[in-house]
Amino acid sequence: MSRKFLLAAAGVIMAGAMAVAQADVTLFGHIDTSIDATDQDGGNDDINFNCTTCSIGVKGGEDLGNGLKAVFKLDWQYDTIKRWKGDEGKSFTDRDQWLGLAGRFGQVRVGTISTLYKSHGARLDPLYRTALQGRDRGLQSNLHRGAGEEGEGRAESTARYDTPSWNGLKAGFHYTLDTTEDDGEDDNPYGVGLSYEHGGILVFADYITNDTGGDDSAWKVGGKYTLNNLALMAQYEKDQGLINSRVPDSDGDGADLWQLGASFTMGNSMLYFGYGNGSSGSGSDDPDNTDNSDYFAWTLAGVHHMSKRTSIYAGFSEIDCDDPDNDVCDKVGDKGGEDDKCSLGMQHTF
């Protein structure tokens, strides 16, 4: 199975390279390798090499005339550190893979596509796709990661429409068809998003639901302001059941979280600090239940760009958990505690 996949992937890449004369095709990739030291109260203390969302793919399009263009993207994630282990621990998994049309009307795509909820959140994280990215360190919710048909960050079996930019104002909508036949549900998740960008200002608002009825949605607002070398960013996520739905043995809503961040650029180097606060959300439907505990998270890191494509980074991140009853704190002991991580990494894109 592994060999067949590798051969298929190689075939697609080679075919893409051969089609350059007929269409606009680009080979692209992302490699991030880090050494990470973790210290978890009641959990694991270890030092490991890791590859964070490393990927390779092809993308491009074909001019169809009259302002219309066919567009596509095929992207795979792999691991430079781990070896193949049969069907477990596979090095290759699917990422965004879609086909669509683009023109003066905007862009329509069908396939496996990142949601607007996830895409907007990624723009607030200078450490996105590194070992210290906010979605892994308590600054952003689980709606910014994973793949599936229940509101995950990468939506499968999905159609997404993005409008053109109207003087910096853009909107988007995605709709997912439920293809799981044995889950007893006929829900079709969807989401909408709105953003405005002009000069150093970026603001956005998003809503997403898995359409199961009851506690099944979430919304957020956020933005970023850049003035010369200083950038300030903030985001607030309101859980109406969807964030908490992927926490084991939890129901209801209340897993709200917010983040604040600032970065300062000096030449080719950047210093970043991010702070977040979240709630487990458990027991939120019962005002007498005191198990709705908070966690606090912060990250301090520096990034140095050696070129436009290669950078190195180092930083420290801490998550302080009142209890482990949420997906952010599930690696610490039964009574809660701290999850500390120190990372040194290198990143290259092409």
C-alpha positions in Angstrom: 0.0 0.0 0.0 2.8 2.4 0.9 4.8 1.7 -2.2 1.7 2.1 -4.4 1.0 5.5 -2.8 4.6 6.7 -3.3 4.5 5.6 -6.9 1.2 7.4 -7.4 2.5 10.6 -5.8 5.7 10.5 -7.8 3.6 10.0 -11.0 1.4 13.0 -10.2 4.5 15.2 -9.6 6.2 14.0 -12.8 3.0 14.5 -14.8 2.7 18.0 -13.4 6.3 18.8 -14.4 5.6 17.5 -17.9 2.5 19.6 -18.2 4.1 22.9 -17.6 4.0 23.7 -21.3 0.3 23.2 -21.4 -0.7 24.7 -18.0 0.6 26.8 -15.2 1.8 24.1 -12.8 4.0 24.6 -9.7 5.7 22.1 -7.5 5.7 23.4 -3.9 6.6 22.1 -0.4 7.3 22.8 3.2 9.9 21.2 5.5 10.1 21.9 9.2 12.5 20.0 11.5 12.9 20.7 15.2 14.4 19.3 18.4 11.8 19.6 21.1 12.1 19.1 24.9 8.9 18.5 26.7 8.2 18.5 30.5 4.7 17.5 31.5 3.5 17.3 35.1 2.4 13.7 35.6 3.0 13.0 31.9 6.0 12.5 29.7 9.4 14.2 29.9 11.3 13.6 26.7 13.5 15.1 23.9 12.6 14.3 20.3 13.2 15.3 16.7 9.9 16.2 15.0 8.7 17.2 11.6 5.7 19.6 11.9 3.2 19.4 9.0 5.9 18.9 6.3 4.3 18.6 2.9 4.8 18.4 -0.8 2.4 19.0 -3.7 1.5 20.5 -7.1 -0.8 23.3 -7.9 -1.8 25.4 -10.9 -4.4 26.1 -13.5 -5.3 26.6 -17.1 -6.6 29.7 -18.8 -10.0 28.8 -20.4 -10.5 32.2 -22.0 -13.0 35.1 -21.2 -11.4 35.6 -17.8 -12.2 32.0 -16.7 -9.5 29.7 -15.3 -9.4 26.0 -14.1 -7.5 25.7 -10.9 -6.3 22.7 -8.8 -4.2 21.7 -5.9 -2.9 18.3 -4.7 -1.0 18.4 -1.4 0.4 15.6 0.8 1.8 15.7 4.3 4.8 13.5 5.2 7.2 12.9 8.1 11.0 13.2 7.6 11.7 11.7 11.0 9.4 8.6 11.3 9.8 5.6 9.1 7.0 3.6 7.4 5.3 1.2 9.9 2.7 -0.7 7.8 -0.7 0.9 8.2 0.3 2.6 11.4 2.3 5.7 11.6 2.1 6.4 7.8 4.4 9.1 6.6 2.0 10.3 3.9 -1.5 11.7 4.5 -3.8 13.9 2.4 -3.9 17.7 2.9 -5.9 20.2 0.8 -6.8 18.5 -2.6 -9.3 20.2 -4.8 -10.4 21.2 -8.3 -12.2 24.4 -9.2 -12.9 27.4 -11.4 -11.8 31.0 -10.9 -12.8 34.2 -12.6 -14.2 37.7 -12.1 -17.0 36.0 -9.9 -14.4 34.7 -7.4 -13.4 31.1 -7.0 -15.4 27.8 -6.6 -13.6 24.7 -5.4 -14.7 21.1 -4.6 -12.7 18.5 -2.7 -10.9 18.6 0.7 -10.4 22.2 1.6 -9.3 24.2 4.6 -12.2 26.1 6.2 -12.3 29.9 6.5 -12.3 29.4 10.3 -8.9 27.7 10.0 -7.5 29.9 7.3 -8.2 33.2 9.1 -6.7 31.8 12.4 -3.5 30.8 10.6 -2.9 34.5 9.6 -2.5 35.5 13.3 0.2 33.0 14.0 3.8 33.9 13.1 4.8 30.3 14.2 2.2 28.6 12.0 3.4 25.1 10.9 6.3 25.0 13.3 6.7 23.0 16.5 5.4 26.0 18.5 2.3 26.8 16.5 -0.6 28.3 18.4 -3.2 25.6 17.5 -1.0 23.0 19.3 -0.1 25.2 22.3 -3.5 26.3 23.6 -3.7 29.7 21.7 -6.3 28.4 19.2 -9.0 25.8 19.4 -9.2 22.3 17.8 -11.3 23.8 15.0 -7.9 24.9 13.5 -6.6 21.4 13.0 -7.7 17.9 11.9 -9.6 16.7 8.9 -13.1 15.3 8.5 -16.8 16.1 8.0 -17.7 17.5 11.4 -16.2 21.0 11.4 -12.5 20.1 11.5 -10.0 22.6 10.1 -9.7 20.7 6.9 -13.2 19.8 5.5 -13.6 16.7 3.4 -16.3 16.3 0.7 -16.7 20.1 0.6 -17.5 22.8 -1.8 -16.1 26.3 -1.0 -16.9 29.7 -2.6 -14.7 32.8 -2.2 -15.8 36.1 -3.5 -13.3 38.5 -5.2 -12.0 41.4 -3.2 -14.1 44.5 -3.1 -11.6 47.1 -2.0 -10.2 44.7 0.7 -13.6 43.2 1.7 -14.0 39.4 1.0 -16.5 36.8 2.0 -16.6 33.0 1.7 -18.9 30.0 2.3 -18.2 26.3 2.5 -20.7 23.4 2.5 -19.9 19.7 3.4 -21.9 16.7 2.3 -22.1 13.9 4.9 -20.7 10.7 3.3 -20.5 8.6 6.5 -23.2 6.0 6.0 -23.1 4.2 9.4 -23.2 7.2 11.8 -27.0 7.5 11.8 -26.8 11.1 10.9 -27.6 13.2 7.8 -25.9 16.4 8.8 -24.2 18.7 6.3 -21.7 21.0 8.1 -21.2 24.5 6.7 -19.4 27.7 7.6 -19.3 31.4 6.5 -16.6 34.0 6.9 -16.0 37.7 6.3 -12.7 39.6 6.2 -11.4 43.1 5.5 -7.8 43.9 4.8 -6.4 47.3 4.0 -2.8 48.6 4.6 -1.8 47.2 7.9 -5.3 46.3 9.1 -6.9 42.8 9.0 -10.2 42.0 10.7 -12.4 38.9 10.2 -15.4 37.1 11.6 -16.3 33.4 11.1 -19.2 31.0 11.9 -19.1 27.2 11.6 -21.5 24.4 12.5 -21.7 20.6 12.0 -25.5 20.9 11.6 -26.3 18.1 14.0 -28.9 20.1 16.0 -28.5 21.5 19.5 -24.9 22.4 20.7 -23.2 22.2 17.3 -21.5 25.5 16.4 -18.9 28.1 17.1 -18.0 31.6 16.0 -15.1 33.9 16.4 -13.8 37.4 15.7 -10.2 38.5 15.3 -7.7 40.8 13.7 -4.2 42.0 13.2 -2.8 45.5 13.1 0.7 46.1 11.6 2.5 49.4 12.1 6.1 49.5 10.7 8.0 46.8 12.6 5.3 46.1 15.2 2.3 43.8 14.8 -0.5 43.2 17.2 -3.0 40.4 16.9 -6.1 39.1 18.8 -8.8 36.5 18.5 -11.9 35.4 20.5 -13.6 32.1 20.0 -17.1 31.5 21.3 -18.0 27.8 21.7 -21.6 26.8 21.2 -20.8 23.1 21.5 -18.7 22.4 18.4 -15.3 23.0 20.1 -16.3 20.9 23.1 -17.7 18.1 21.0 -14.2 16.8 20.3 -13.3 16.7 24.0 -13.6 13.1 25.4 -16.5 12.5 27.8 -17.7 16.2 27.5 -20.8 17.7 26.2 -22.5 21.1 26.2 -20.8 24.3 25.3 -18.5 26.8 27.1 -15.1 25.9 25.8 -14.4 29.5 24.9 -10.9 30.8 24.4 -9.1 34.0 23.4 -5.5 34.9 22.4 -3.4 38.0 22.3 -0.1 38.4 20.5 2.6 40.8 19.5 5.6 40.5 17.2 8.5 42.9 16.6 10.7 42.7 13.5 14.3 43.8 13.5 15.9 43.3 10.1 15.7 39.6 9.2 14.7 38.6 12.8 11.4 38.6 14.6 10.5 38.3 18.3 7.0 37.0 19.1 5.0 36.7 22.3 1.5 35.1 22.5 -0.8 34.6 25.4 -4.1 32.6 25.5 -6.8 31.6 28.0 -9.3 28.8 27.5 -12.0 26.9 29.4 -12.5 23.1 29.5 -16.2 23.8 29.0 -17.2 20.6 30.9 -20.3 21.0 33.0 -21.1 24.4 31.5 -24.8 23.5 31.2 -25.0 23.1 34.9 -24.4 26.3 36.9 -23.7 24.2 40.1 -20.9 22.3 38.4 -17.5 23.8 39.2 -15.6 21.6 36.7 -15.5 24.4 34.1 -11.8 25.0 34.7 -9.5 27.3 32.9 -6.1 26.9 31.3 -3.5 29.5 30.5 -1.0 29.3 27.7 1.9 31.5 26.5 4.7 31.3 24.0 7.9 33.3 23.6 9.9 32.7 20.4 12.4 34.2 18.0 12.6 33.7 14.3 15.6 34.5 12.0 15.1 34.5 8.3 18.3 33.3 6.6 16.7 33.9 3.2 13.2 34.3 1.8 12.7 30.5 2.0 14.8 29.4 4.9 14.5 30.4 8.6 15.5 29.1 12.0 13.5 29.6 15.2 13.8 28.9 19.0 11.3 29.4 21.7 9.5 28.2 24.9 5.9 27.5 25.4 3.9 26.7 28.6 0.3 25.5 29.2 -0.9 25.8 32.8 -3.9 23.5 33.4 -6.3 23.5 36.3 -7.3 20.0 35.3 -6.8 17.8 32.2 -10.4 17.7 31.1 -9.9 19.2 27.7 -7.9 18.3 24.5 -5.3 21.0 25.3 -4.4 19.5 28.7 -5.0 15.8 28.1 -1.2 15.0 28.3 -0.7 16.2 31.9 -1.5 14.2 35.0 -5.0 13.5 36.4 -4.8 16.6 38.7 -3.7 19.0 36.1 -0.4 20.8 36.0 2.0 22.3 33.5 2.9 21.3 29.9 6.2 22.9 29.0 7.9 22.8 25.6 11.3 24.2 24.4 12.0 24.0 20.7 14.8 24.7 18.3 13.9 24.3 14.6 14.6 25.1 11.0 12.1 25.6 8.2 12.4 25.7 4.5 9.7 26.3 1.8 9.9 25.9 -1.9 
